């Protein structure tokens, strides 16, 4: 009784705060202690708690204590001893609950079942305590138990935060466990911490999540805690001056390993709200590291490419001949370069977010190919005895580079790709001229007899003689890789037909009989030439024979209307057939009047496929210059 006879509420006589309310104190209580310092009394208390837990689940204990609380505080007055005992029992329950939470990751997979039952019961007990907190909400303060509200859920979340921090600290300090092969302390720390994040999140997704109600979204709660602590560590590491390898490793974990191999693991993908997590590294830090990585990678690639080309060039100049692989000349240059670039692009794809940034690296491939072509051109200017085998090996490299660049997607801009292919085409032409120039000189000599009387009557086998010569000369290409040899044959095939058509267009008008005889010889020659190159494995250029047969048909036909139709068909298939070429072909024909010629020329111009790019059709006629026709046309215009 207070002075004045007014009775004081028994609920305000003592205000004891629950000893385990502070998460830091809870954590300290739950952390493993040195068993040598454990008193007999503590051991006895622990044994009593264990026996109680075995006899009754935490949920049941929580429910029983809540019933006692309801009964006790429904009375007008209570015994102080009953209140103290209830308070103590509640403290003991809380210790058991937090111990169960603390031991979430302590069990081995074989003992998960029993331990998870304890955890599930602890979570249910927490829910009951949270519900009891809500029941007391709005009650007069002097009638609320001193331990309410418990705020178990908030304590639970802060306890998880302490657990996560502790587990990652411990993981970072581990010296064993598979990270010994990494070359720096930073790499080992990131690997060990990252692995712990993965293992723990998988444990939560596979086992722990079954112990919590869906509304608690425990997986995302853990994911957020692990992400925050991992991110703090990563940003702290990134703040120091990083070596290139360490920079690359941080980016690898940030942009690939963590988002793809951890968060998108089969057991985690679609369950973790990754958009809410963001990147491990802060945006400015990430931009800085990516730029540092790309700058270093560019410098390294440039040095490597220059060294590889210098080594190759030194081999040429020393007089060495390329090694033979499968009986053909071979250089490892292209394969070495491609493997290096592939490795760089593979690393890049896992290190940098924006894949178009790879174009910064590929600019050095573009420069390398230009330097490579110039080196080959300079080498050909010298008087070296190994020129032909070296060029044969470089044609193999050209083909390997072309196949690689054609197949690349995303890493090259369209402009870079076209530049590389143009450079390779120039390199290929350079090699072809080296191998075929002596043959080209003979083409003109052999085909100069076309449209002579002996050729038209079949007594002079012009093409047979040419093909015999080529067959003899091509034996020199036996050590050229078959696919490259086919490519050379294809170009040679085109050169043969070019010279054939050029000679035909230089021929002046012939009689009707000569036109018919010559047209038949053209058809026969086209078949012989096609058969020769087809037997050599060259199938891509067989369209040349069909084109030559079309020209023969124009020469054979005498009706102006028929000639016009055939000429229009030819122009639609070959947009580079110019007016000069048309005049040159028509100059063979004596039966056409000037009006017929004008009509044919006009019809061809009106019926051309102007919307069709010459890139979609083979270029042939643009490589044939008919000077005498151009001169005559200029004279007519003047």
BAGU-470575 format. One line per field, with one value per residue (C-alpha): x, y, z; chain; residue number from 0. Coordinates in nm, 3 decimals. Last residue first. Layout:
# residues N
u = [X, ...]
v = [Y, ...]
w = [Z, ...]
chain = [A, ...]
resi = [NUM, ...]
# end
This chain:
# residues 638
u = [3.197, 2.959, 3.055, 3.426, 3.362, 3.178, 3.468, 3.720, 3.502, 3.472, 3.848, 3.917, 3.707, 3.795, 3.689, 3.673, 3.331, 3.211, 3.239, 3.091, 2.869, 2.525, 2.400, 2.682, 2.578, 2.280, 1.940, 1.706, 1.812, 1.709, 1.774, 1.476, 1.489, 1.866, 1.855, 1.569, 1.759, 2.072, 1.871, 1.678, 1.996, 2.159, 1.853, 1.846, 2.214, 2.129, 2.210, 2.317, 2.691, 2.721, 3.052, 3.002, 2.701, 2.932, 3.143, 2.833, 2.691, 3.022, 3.028, 2.670, 2.780, 2.727, 2.780, 2.419, 2.497, 2.184, 1.956, 2.209, 2.224, 1.843, 1.828, 2.092, 1.901, 1.576, 1.749, 1.923, 1.587, 1.429, 1.721, 1.696, 2.047, 2.122, 2.464, 2.660, 2.391, 2.384, 2.762, 2.734, 2.481, 2.718, 2.994, 2.763, 2.688, 3.059, 3.123, 2.851, 3.096, 3.287, 3.190, 3.263, 3.643, 3.748, 4.011, 3.766, 3.532, 3.810, 3.876, 3.508, 3.419, 3.695, 3.596, 3.225, 3.290, 3.518, 3.244, 2.990, 3.241, 3.322, 2.951, 2.930, 3.233, 3.071, 2.743, 2.919, 3.150, 2.849, 2.674, 2.987, 3.206, 3.233, 3.549, 3.696, 3.798, 3.493, 3.600, 3.949, 3.795, 3.556, 3.839, 4.062, 3.784, 3.700, 4.059, 4.078, 3.757, 3.894, 4.216, 4.016, 3.832, 4.156, 4.310, 4.009, 4.025, 4.393, 4.301, 4.055, 4.313, 4.598, 4.882, 5.153, 5.025, 5.028, 5.330, 5.130, 4.921, 5.171, 5.127, 4.750, 4.757, 4.957, 4.729, 4.432, 4.571, 4.639, 4.288, 4.150, 4.315, 4.250, 4.324, 4.146, 3.801, 3.670, 3.641, 3.986, 4.159, 3.973, 4.086, 3.819, 4.040, 4.412, 4.505, 4.380, 4.715, 4.922, 4.680, 4.663, 5.043, 5.096, 4.837, 5.024, 5.341, 5.128, 4.951, 5.136, 5.244, 4.928, 4.723, 4.912, 4.850, 4.489, 4.447, 4.603, 4.376, 4.078, 4.201, 4.212, 3.860, 3.741, 3.892, 3.743, 3.403, 3.408, 3.520, 3.244, 2.980, 3.098, 3.286, 3.228, 2.857, 2.887, 3.208, 3.156, 3.280, 3.583, 3.681, 3.626, 3.826, 4.111, 4.137, 4.129, 4.400, 4.612, 4.593, 4.688, 4.980, 5.113, 5.106, 5.275, 5.561, 5.596, 5.617, 5.852, 6.115, 6.397, 6.375, 6.446, 6.249, 5.933, 5.720, 5.829, 5.710, 5.365, 5.348, 5.446, 5.185, 4.913, 5.010, 5.010, 4.654, 4.553, 4.699, 4.511, 4.174, 4.273, 4.359, 4.015, 3.883, 3.967, 3.769, 3.497, 3.460, 3.279, 2.976, 2.941, 2.832, 2.865, 3.239, 3.401, 3.235, 3.218, 3.570, 3.720, 3.570, 3.673, 4.033, 4.047, 3.901, 4.154, 4.446, 4.312, 4.256, 4.608, 4.770, 4.554, 4.635, 5.012, 5.054, 5.181, 5.121, 5.240, 5.065, 5.149, 4.913, 5.096, 5.417, 5.635, 5.692, 6.022, 6.294, 6.486, 6.553, 6.328, 6.020, 6.088, 6.153, 5.814, 5.639, 5.815, 5.729, 5.368, 5.339, 5.512, 5.282, 4.975, 5.094, 5.181, 4.844, 4.656, 4.830, 4.765, 4.399, 4.359, 4.506, 4.274, 3.977, 4.044, 4.090, 3.771, 3.584, 3.726, 3.621, 3.270, 3.222, 3.340, 3.103, 2.812, 2.873, 2.994, 2.785, 2.524, 2.153, 1.973, 1.615, 1.635, 1.760, 1.436, 1.538, 1.299, 1.316, 1.656, 1.760, 1.759, 1.874, 2.149, 2.067, 2.170, 2.489, 2.632, 2.481, 2.462, 2.759, 2.987, 2.929, 2.934, 3.052, 3.259, 3.436, 3.474, 3.652, 3.874, 3.966, 4.072, 4.275, 4.452, 4.520, 4.663, 4.431, 4.497, 4.251, 3.883, 3.793, 3.857, 3.623, 3.364, 3.381, 3.352, 3.050, 2.890, 2.935, 2.775, 2.479, 2.432, 2.440, 2.178, 1.954, 1.976, 1.892, 1.574, 1.502, 1.513, 1.315, 1.011, 0.842, 0.502, 0.579, 0.597, 0.941, 1.083, 1.056, 1.278, 1.559, 1.602, 1.663, 1.649, 1.826, 2.093, 2.139, 2.179, 2.437, 2.643, 2.641, 2.734, 3.006, 3.148, 3.152, 3.336, 3.597, 3.642, 3.656, 3.910, 4.127, 4.125, 4.221, 4.500, 4.656, 4.738, 4.451, 4.545, 4.488, 4.116, 4.001, 3.900, 4.191, 4.309, 3.977, 3.979, 3.733, 3.487, 3.499, 3.421, 3.146, 2.992, 3.012, 2.845, 2.569, 2.509, 2.501, 2.243, 2.042, 2.038, 1.914, 1.628, 1.537, 1.545, 1.306, 1.081, 1.096, 0.967, 0.907, 0.647, 0.602, 0.856, 0.720, 0.378, 0.110, -0.139, 0.038, 0.071, -0.303, -0.377, -0.356, -0.123, -0.126, -0.275, -0.016, 0.268, 0.090, 0.087, 0.459, 0.514, 0.313, 0.509, 0.838, 0.721, 0.637, 0.989, 1.138, 0.929, 1.058, 1.412, 1.372, 1.229, 1.519, 1.765, 1.607, 1.602, 1.935, 2.136, 2.276, 2.335, 2.563, 2.422, 2.557, 2.384, 2.063, 2.237, 2.187, 1.814, 1.789, 2.000, 1.780, 1.472, 1.635, 1.750, 1.406, 1.249, 1.482, 1.396, 1.027, 1.079, 1.254, 0.971, 0.715, 0.911, 0.940, 0.567, 0.473, 0.704, 0.559, 0.219, -0.052, -0.334, -0.659, -0.599, -0.607, -0.233, -0.158, -0.403, -0.292, 0.075, 0.024, -0.146, 0.142, 0.387, 0.204, 0.200, 0.571, 0.649, 0.439, 0.611, 0.948, 0.866, 0.832, 1.024, 1.333, 1.342, 1.309, 1.598, 1.813, 1.730, 1.820, 2.150, 2.232, 2.154, 2.377, 2.663, 2.628, 2.639, 2.946, 3.125, 3.241, 3.591, 3.760, 3.473, 3.587, 3.268, 3.081, 2.874, 2.518, 2.557, 2.756, 2.494, 2.214, 2.405, 2.446, 2.081, 1.969, 1.644, 1.830, 1.812, 1.445, 1.409, 1.290, 1.040, 0.934, 0.647, 0.462, 0.251, 0.138, -0.064, -0.029, -0.304, -0.398, -0.401, -0.258, 0.096, 0.127, 0.000]
v = [1.344, 1.072, 0.846, 0.886, 0.800, 0.486, 0.384, 0.429, 0.230, -0.045, -0.055, -0.065, -0.368, -0.408, -0.735, -0.736, -0.571, -0.868, -1.121, -1.021, -1.295, -1.180, -1.072, -0.822, -0.666, -0.534, -0.600, -0.300, -0.218, -0.557, -0.462, -0.463, -0.108, -0.112, -0.446, -0.324, -0.009, -0.199, -0.446, -0.167, 0.025, -0.286, -0.364, -0.005, -0.029, -0.342, -0.692, -0.965, -0.915, -1.036, -1.027, -0.658, -0.765, -0.906, -0.590, -0.371, -0.563, -0.538, -0.161, -0.133, -0.299, -0.651, -0.580, -0.680, -1.043, -1.259, -0.982, -0.885, -1.243, -1.269, -0.933, -1.055, -1.379, -1.191, -0.942, -1.213, -1.384, -1.059, -0.985, -1.333, -1.461, -1.672, -1.839, -1.555, -1.503, -1.879, -1.885, -1.615, -1.829, -2.129, -1.915, -1.828, -2.195, -2.274, -1.997, -2.139, -2.425, -2.198, -2.356, -2.714, -2.722, -3.072, -3.108, -3.322, -3.024, -2.801, -3.015, -3.096, -2.727, -2.642, -2.925, -2.833, -2.464, -2.553, -2.760, -2.477, -2.221, -2.447, -2.458, -2.079, -2.048, -2.267, -2.072, -1.734, -1.847, -1.950, -1.619, -1.428, -1.273, -0.924, -0.824, -1.024, -0.828, -0.956, -1.317, -1.254, -1.100, -1.392, -1.649, -1.437, -1.408, -1.778, -1.877, -1.625, -1.763, -2.115, -1.989, -1.832, -2.161, -2.358, -2.141, -2.207, -2.577, -2.573, -2.399, -2.675, -2.938, -2.785, -2.700, -2.966, -3.089, -2.733, -2.784, -3.051, -2.758, -2.678, -3.004, -2.993, -2.629, -2.704, -2.992, -2.762, -2.498, -2.750, -2.891, -2.535, -2.445, -2.774, -2.641, -2.852, -2.779, -2.573, -2.263, -2.309, -2.341, -2.037, -1.825, -1.728, -1.831, -1.852, -1.594, -1.841, -2.016, -1.699, -1.517, -1.812, -1.849, -1.523, -1.628, -1.953, -1.772, -1.549, -1.838, -1.904, -1.550, -1.400, -1.632, -1.533, -1.164, -1.229, -1.418, -1.135, -0.883, -1.103, -1.126, -0.747, -0.722, -0.985, -0.792, -0.460, -0.623, -0.768, -0.440, -0.248, -0.499, -0.469, -0.767, -0.948, -1.007, -1.307, -1.468, -1.732, -1.521, -1.420, -1.781, -1.906, -1.614, -1.659, -2.029, -1.955, -1.693, -1.927, -2.195, -1.933, -1.847, -2.203, -2.194, -1.855, -1.998, -2.294, -2.056, -1.799, -2.039, -1.936, -1.573, -1.284, -1.015, -0.838, -1.132, -1.072, -0.713, -0.826, -1.092, -0.836, -0.591, -0.858, -0.937, -0.570, -0.532, -0.855, -0.731, -0.401, -0.581, -0.823, -0.520, -0.369, -0.698, -0.594, -0.270, -0.457, -0.675, -0.377, -0.504, -0.763, -0.508, -0.676, -0.751, -1.052, -1.373, -1.276, -1.130, -1.461, -1.635, -1.346, -1.363, -1.741, -1.715, -1.444, -1.659, -1.969, -1.773, -1.629, -1.968, -2.133, -1.858, -1.871, -2.250, -2.256, -2.551, -2.675, -2.996, -3.363, -3.431, -3.155, -3.041, -2.790, -2.452, -2.381, -2.196, -1.927, -1.713, -1.444, -1.663, -1.767, -1.406, -1.316, -1.575, -1.458, -1.095, -1.189, -1.371, -1.086, -0.827, -1.030, -1.078, -0.713, -0.597, -0.855, -0.746, -0.377, -0.444, -0.668, -0.403, -0.136, -0.373, -0.469, -0.110, -0.008, -0.295, -0.205, 0.159, 0.077, -0.172, 0.078, 0.341, 0.096, -0.046, -0.403, -0.708, -0.605, -0.569, -0.758, -0.651, -0.766, -1.104, -1.186, -1.541, -1.825, -1.812, -1.974, -2.116, -2.497, -2.496, -2.246, -1.905, -1.711, -1.916, -2.000, -1.710, -1.403, -1.497, -1.655, -1.415, -1.040, -1.003, -1.321, -1.265, -0.894, -0.969, -1.224, -0.982, -0.716, -0.976, -1.077, -0.714, -0.624, -0.417, -0.092, -0.102, -0.006, -0.331, -0.536, -0.315, -0.331, -0.711, -0.738, -0.510, -0.701, -1.034, -0.887, -0.741, -1.045, -1.286, -1.083, -1.038, -1.406, -1.504, -1.296, -1.412, -1.774, -1.703, -1.569, -1.511, -1.536, -1.886, -2.030, -2.150, -2.498, -2.610, -2.317, -2.466, -2.778, -2.735, -2.358, -2.282, -2.543, -2.406, -2.057, -2.188, -2.369, -2.076, -1.813, -2.041, -2.082, -1.708, -1.659, -1.920, -1.794, -1.427, -1.495, -1.718, -1.466, -1.182, -1.386, -1.444, -1.724, -1.965, -2.332, -2.331, -2.257, -2.617, -2.638, -2.536, -2.208, -2.087, -1.725, -1.601, -1.879, -1.778, -1.418, -1.538, -1.755, -1.478, -1.221, -1.466, -1.561, -1.197, -1.119, -1.429, -1.303, -0.967, -1.140, -1.355, -1.054, -0.875, -1.182, -1.230, -0.880, -0.983, -0.712, -0.772, -0.875, -0.639, -0.800, -0.549, -0.419, -0.092, -0.018, -0.034, -0.282, -0.157, -0.430, -0.720, -0.957, -0.847, -0.959, -1.295, -1.338, -1.269, -1.526, -1.784, -1.712, -1.751, -2.088, -2.198, -2.101, -2.298, -2.606, -2.590, -2.555, -2.859, -3.060, -2.933, -3.080, -3.422, -3.432, -3.262, -3.536, -3.696, -3.358, -3.255, -3.014, -2.672, -2.473, -2.395, -2.424, -2.055, -2.085, -2.382, -2.199, -1.894, -2.099, -2.280, -1.950, -1.804, -2.097, -2.049, -1.680, -1.769, -2.007, -1.730, -1.483, -1.744, -1.812, -1.444, -1.388, -1.686, -1.565, -1.217, -1.367, -1.209, -0.965, -0.910, -1.225, -1.229, -1.175, -1.519, -1.711, -1.546, -1.587, -1.951, -2.006, -1.830, -2.054, -2.364, -2.247, -2.168, -2.505, -2.680, -2.495, -2.567, -2.936, -3.126, -3.416, -3.384, -3.010, -3.050, -3.297, -3.062, -2.768, -2.973, -3.076, -2.717, -2.610, -2.888, -2.792, -2.432, -2.541, -2.757, -2.455, -2.424, -2.272, -2.583, -2.613, -2.294, -2.134, -2.165, -1.851, -1.870, -1.640, -1.386, -1.392, -1.346, -1.059, -0.894, -0.962, -0.772, -0.931, -1.217, -1.073, -0.993, -0.644, -0.636, -0.368, -0.444, -0.308, -0.186, -0.497, -0.517, -0.198, 0.038, 0.043, 0.393, 0.424, 0.774, 0.644, 0.345, 0.000]
w = [-12.958, -12.842, -13.135, -13.056, -12.690, -12.797, -13.024, -12.742, -12.504, -12.764, -12.818, -12.445, -12.354, -11.987, -11.825, -11.445, -11.449, -11.658, -11.376, -11.046, -10.910, -10.797, -10.455, -10.407, -10.739, -10.550, -10.707, -10.724, -11.078, -11.211, -11.574, -11.809, -11.943, -11.994, -12.176, -12.396, -12.486, -12.585, -12.793, -12.968, -13.042, -13.189, -13.400, -13.526, -13.624, -13.819, -13.701, -13.945, -13.906, -13.548, -13.366, -13.283, -13.074, -12.809, -12.790, -12.788, -12.492, -12.305, -12.360, -12.234, -11.911, -11.777, -11.402, -11.329, -11.421, -11.405, -11.528, -11.795, -11.926, -11.949, -12.132, -12.380, -12.443, -12.508, -12.740, -12.939, -12.988, -13.110, -13.342, -13.506, -13.576, -13.267, -13.249, -13.082, -12.817, -12.758, -12.718, -12.454, -12.265, -12.291, -12.137, -11.843, -11.784, -11.783, -11.530, -11.303, -11.239, -11.002, -10.671, -10.781, -10.783, -10.687, -10.962, -11.159, -11.160, -11.286, -11.594, -11.656, -11.653, -11.901, -12.137, -12.116, -12.182, -12.474, -12.641, -12.599, -12.729, -13.028, -13.113, -13.093, -13.319, -13.584, -13.569, -13.574, -13.855, -14.065, -14.001, -14.095, -13.833, -13.689, -13.498, -13.210, -12.900, -12.718, -12.776, -12.637, -12.326, -12.294, -12.298, -12.074, -11.818, -11.858, -11.776, -11.491, -11.342, -11.349, -11.191, -10.909, -10.854, -10.881, -10.610, -10.387, -10.460, -10.364, -10.042, -9.959, -10.058, -9.850, -10.086, -10.111, -10.450, -10.584, -10.813, -10.997, -11.115, -11.389, -11.579, -11.562, -11.666, -11.980, -12.076, -12.015, -12.251, -12.529, -12.502, -12.504, -12.834, -13.013, -13.367, -13.633, -13.490, -13.785, -13.566, -13.409, -13.746, -13.881, -13.588, -13.338, -13.043, -13.120, -12.851, -12.592, -12.549, -12.526, -12.294, -12.060, -12.060, -11.873, -11.616, -11.550, -11.444, -11.219, -11.045, -10.718, -10.635, -10.777, -10.557, -10.245, -10.305, -10.395, -10.066, -9.870, -10.042, -9.960, -9.599, -9.575, -9.715, -9.465, -9.173, -9.288, -9.339, -8.988, -8.832, -9.009, -8.908, -8.548, -8.414, -8.083, -8.137, -8.365, -8.491, -8.761, -9.051, -8.848, -8.779, -9.132, -9.274, -9.026, -9.111, -9.485, -9.456, -9.245, -9.516, -9.772, -9.544, -9.566, -9.945, -9.934, -9.726, -9.962, -10.263, -10.110, -9.974, -10.207, -10.117, -10.353, -10.176, -10.289, -10.175, -9.815, -9.831, -9.945, -9.672, -9.407, -9.536, -9.511, -9.151, -9.056, -9.188, -9.015, -8.685, -8.704, -8.735, -8.460, -8.245, -8.305, -8.169, -7.814, -7.821, -8.011, -7.702, -7.547, -7.740, -7.462, -7.202, -6.861, -6.857, -6.689, -6.804, -7.172, -7.147, -7.033, -7.335, -7.558, -7.435, -7.476, -7.825, -7.912, -7.797, -7.970, -8.292, -8.286, -8.225, -8.492, -8.742, -8.684, -8.674, -9.036, -9.268, -9.603, -9.712, -9.672, -9.379, -9.192, -9.359, -9.177, -9.332, -9.509, -9.324, -9.508, -9.200, -9.349, -9.327, -8.963, -8.866, -9.010, -8.796, -8.478, -8.554, -8.617, -8.282, -8.096, -8.250, -8.157, -7.798, -7.745, -7.881, -7.673, -7.351, -7.414, -7.492, -7.187, -6.957, -7.092, -7.076, -6.712, -6.597, -6.778, -6.614, -6.273, -6.300, -6.424, -6.139, -5.879, -6.013, -6.018, -5.665, -5.668, -5.575, -5.829, -5.752, -5.478, -5.550, -5.911, -5.789, -5.609, -5.524, -5.609, -5.989, -5.993, -5.657, -5.684, -6.047, -5.970, -6.112, -5.798, -5.766, -6.108, -6.299, -6.073, -5.846, -6.108, -6.393, -6.344, -5.983, -5.953, -6.283, -6.213, -5.884, -6.062, -6.342, -6.093, -5.904, -6.224, -6.321, -5.978, -5.765, -5.582, -5.292, -5.306, -5.483, -5.167, -4.964, -5.240, -5.240, -4.861, -4.846, -5.135, -4.956, -4.643, -4.832, -5.053, -4.760, -4.573, -4.879, -4.970, -4.611, -4.616, -4.971, -4.859, -4.542, -4.723, -4.382, -4.552, -4.674, -4.319, -4.211, -4.149, -4.511, -4.616, -4.407, -4.620, -4.993, -5.033, -4.702, -4.766, -5.120, -4.976, -4.731, -4.994, -5.235, -4.978, -4.840, -5.191, -5.240, -4.911, -5.001, -5.358, -5.261, -4.987, -5.205, -5.491, -5.260, -5.098, -5.442, -5.685, -5.637, -5.605, -5.228, -5.273, -5.239, -4.876, -4.657, -4.515, -4.378, -4.263, -4.526, -4.433, -4.065, -4.149, -4.383, -4.110, -3.852, -4.075, -4.166, -3.801, -3.691, -3.959, -3.865, -3.504, -3.623, -3.805, -3.503, -3.271, -3.504, -3.512, -3.136, -3.063, -2.697, -2.647, -2.360, -2.102, -1.834, -1.863, -1.972, -1.709, -1.630, -1.998, -2.053, -2.335, -2.695, -2.811, -2.563, -2.819, -3.077, -2.855, -2.812, -3.190, -3.202, -2.926, -3.118, -3.434, -3.247, -3.112, -3.465, -3.572, -3.282, -3.374, -3.730, -3.599, -3.372, -3.662, -3.873, -3.625, -3.649, -4.029, -4.085, -3.916, -4.233, -4.397, -4.111, -3.858, -3.767, -4.040, -3.848, -3.509, -3.424, -3.488, -3.249, -2.992, -3.032, -2.954, -2.660, -2.510, -2.564, -2.380, -2.083, -2.073, -2.078, -1.789, -1.597, -1.658, -1.560, -1.241, -1.163, -1.217, -1.001, -0.722, -0.736, -0.679, -0.878, -0.823, -1.002, -1.203, -1.582, -1.579, -1.441, -1.659, -1.982, -1.892, -1.800, -2.136, -2.310, -2.124, -2.243, -2.607, -2.600, -2.440, -2.703, -2.985, -2.833, -2.834, -2.505, -2.353, -2.568, -2.523, -2.146, -2.137, -2.339, -2.117, -1.806, -1.962, -2.043, -1.689, -1.552, -1.779, -1.669, -1.302, -1.361, -1.497, -1.856, -1.876, -2.024, -2.272, -2.443, -2.565, -2.895, -2.968, -2.831, -2.531, -2.730, -3.004, -2.753, -2.593, -2.931, -3.011, -2.693, -2.558, -2.387, -2.036, -2.052, -1.906, -1.547, -1.456, -1.098, -0.881, -1.185, -1.252, -0.885, -0.937, -0.639, -0.370, -0.251, 0.125, 0.142, 0.145, -0.090, 0.000]
chain = [A, A, A, A, A, A, A, A, A, A, A, A, A, A, A, A, A, A, A, A, A, A, A, A, A, A, A, A, A, A, A, A, A, A, A, A, A, A, A, A, A, A, A, A, A, A, A, A, A, A, A, A, A, A, A, A, A, A, A, A, A, A, A, A, A, A, A, A, A, A, A, A, A, A, A, A, A, A, A, A, A, A, A, A, A, A, A, A, A, A, A, A, A, A, A, A, A, A, A, A, A, A, A, A, A, A, A, A, A, A, A, A, A, A, A, A, A, A, A, A, A, A, A, A, A, A, A, A, A, A, A, A, A, A, A, A, A, A, A, A, A, A, A, A, A, A, A, A, A, A, A, A, A, A, A, A, A, A, A, A, A, A, A, A, A, A, A, A, A, A, A, A, A, A, A, A, A, A, A, A, A, A, A, A, A, A, A, A, A, A, A, A, A, A, A, A, A, A, A, A, A, A, A, A, A, A, A, A, A, A, A, A, A, A, A, A, A, A, A, A, A, A, A, A, A, A, A, A, A, A, A, A, A, A, A, A, A, A, A, A, A, A, A, A, A, A, A, A, A, A, A, A, A, A, A, A, A, A, A, A, A, A, A, A, A, A, A, A, A, A, A, A, A, A, A, A, A, A, A, A, A, A, A, A, A, A, A, A, A, A, A, A, A, A, A, A, A, A, A, A, A, A, A, A, A, A, A, A, A, A, A, A, A, A, A, A, A, A, A, A, A, A, A, A, A, A, A, A, A, A, A, A, A, A, A, A, A, A, A, A, A, A, A, A, A, A, A, A, A, A, A, A, A, A, A, A, A, A, A, A, A, A, A, A, A, A, A, A, A, A, A, A, A, A, A, A, A, A, A, A, A, A, A, A, A, A, A, A, A, A, A, A, A, A, A, A, A, A, A, A, A, A, A, A, A, A, A, A, A, A, A, A, A, A, A, A, A, A, A, A, A, A, A, A, A, A, A, A, A, A, A, A, A, A, A, A, A, A, A, A, A, A, A, A, A, A, A, A, A, A, A, A, A, A, A, A, A, A, A, A, A, A, A, A, A, A, A, A, A, A, A, A, A, A, A, A, A, A, A, A, A, A, A, A, A, A, A, A, A, A, A, A, A, A, A, A, A, A, A, A, A, A, A, A, A, A, A, A, A, A, A, A, A, A, A, A, A, A, A, A, A, A, A, A, A, A, A, A, A, A, A, A, A, A, A, A, A, A, A, A, A, A, A, A, A, A, A, A, A, A, A, A, A, A, A, A, A, A, A, A, A, A, A, A, A, A, A, A, A, A, A, A, A, A, A, A, A, A, A, A, A, A, A, A, A, A, A, A, A, A, A, A, A, A, A, A, A, A, A, A, A, A, A, A, A, A, A, A, A, A, A, A, A, A, A, A, A, A, A, A, A, A, A, A, A, A, A, A, A, A, A, A, A, A, A, A, A, A]
resi = [637, 636, 635, 634, 633, 632, 631, 630, 629, 628, 627, 626, 625, 624, 623, 622, 621, 620, 619, 618, 617, 616, 615, 614, 613, 612, 611, 610, 609, 608, 607, 606, 605, 604, 603, 602, 601, 600, 599, 598, 597, 596, 595, 594, 593, 592, 591, 590, 589, 588, 587, 586, 585, 584, 583, 582, 581, 580, 579, 578, 577, 576, 575, 574, 573, 572, 571, 570, 569, 568, 567, 566, 565, 564, 563, 562, 561, 560, 559, 558, 557, 556, 555, 554, 553, 552, 551, 550, 549, 548, 547, 546, 545, 544, 543, 542, 541, 540, 539, 538, 537, 536, 535, 534, 533, 532, 531, 530, 529, 528, 527, 526, 525, 524, 523, 522, 521, 520, 519, 518, 517, 516, 515, 514, 513, 512, 511, 510, 509, 508, 507, 506, 505, 504, 503, 502, 501, 500, 499, 498, 497, 496, 495, 494, 493, 492, 491, 490, 489, 488, 487, 486, 485, 484, 483, 482, 481, 480, 479, 478, 477, 476, 475, 474, 473, 472, 471, 470, 469, 468, 467, 466, 465, 464, 463, 462, 461, 460, 459, 458, 457, 456, 455, 454, 453, 452, 451, 450, 449, 448, 447, 446, 445, 444, 443, 442, 441, 440, 439, 438, 437, 436, 435, 434, 433, 432, 431, 430, 429, 428, 427, 426, 425, 424, 423, 422, 421, 420, 419, 418, 417, 416, 415, 414, 413, 412, 411, 410, 409, 408, 407, 406, 405, 404, 403, 402, 401, 400, 399, 398, 397, 396, 395, 394, 393, 392, 391, 390, 389, 388, 387, 386, 385, 384, 383, 382, 381, 380, 379, 378, 377, 376, 375, 374, 373, 372, 371, 370, 369, 368, 367, 366, 365, 364, 363, 362, 361, 360, 359, 358, 357, 356, 355, 354, 353, 352, 351, 350, 349, 348, 347, 346, 345, 344, 343, 342, 341, 340, 339, 338, 337, 336, 335, 334, 333, 332, 331, 330, 329, 328, 327, 326, 325, 324, 323, 322, 321, 320, 319, 318, 317, 316, 315, 314, 313, 312, 311, 310, 309, 308, 307, 306, 305, 304, 303, 302, 301, 300, 299, 298, 297, 296, 295, 294, 293, 292, 291, 290, 289, 288, 287, 286, 285, 284, 283, 282, 281, 280, 279, 278, 277, 276, 275, 274, 273, 272, 271, 270, 269, 268, 267, 266, 265, 264, 263, 262, 261, 260, 259, 258, 257, 256, 255, 254, 253, 252, 251, 250, 249, 248, 247, 246, 245, 244, 243, 242, 241, 240, 239, 238, 237, 236, 235, 234, 233, 232, 231, 230, 229, 228, 227, 226, 225, 224, 223, 222, 221, 220, 219, 218, 217, 216, 215, 214, 213, 212, 211, 210, 209, 208, 207, 206, 205, 204, 203, 202, 201, 200, 199, 198, 197, 196, 195, 194, 193, 192, 191, 190, 189, 188, 187, 186, 185, 184, 183, 182, 181, 180, 179, 178, 177, 176, 175, 174, 173, 172, 171, 170, 169, 168, 167, 166, 165, 164, 163, 162, 161, 160, 159, 158, 157, 156, 155, 154, 153, 152, 151, 150, 149, 148, 147, 146, 145, 144, 143, 142, 141, 140, 139, 138, 137, 136, 135, 134, 133, 132, 131, 130, 129, 128, 127, 126, 125, 124, 123, 122, 121, 120, 119, 118, 117, 116, 115, 114, 113, 112, 111, 110, 109, 108, 107, 106, 105, 104, 103, 102, 101, 100, 99, 98, 97, 96, 95, 94, 93, 92, 91, 90, 89, 88, 87, 86, 85, 84, 83, 82, 81, 80, 79, 78, 77, 76, 75, 74, 73, 72, 71, 70, 69, 68, 67, 66, 65, 64, 63, 62, 61, 60, 59, 58, 57, 56, 55, 54, 53, 52, 51, 50, 49, 48, 47, 46, 45, 44, 43, 42, 41, 40, 39, 38, 37, 36, 35, 34, 33, 32, 31, 30, 29, 28, 27, 26, 25, 24, 23, 22, 21, 20, 19, 18, 17, 16, 15, 14, 13, 12, 11, 10, 9, 8, 7, 6, 5, 4, 3, 2, 1, 0]
# end
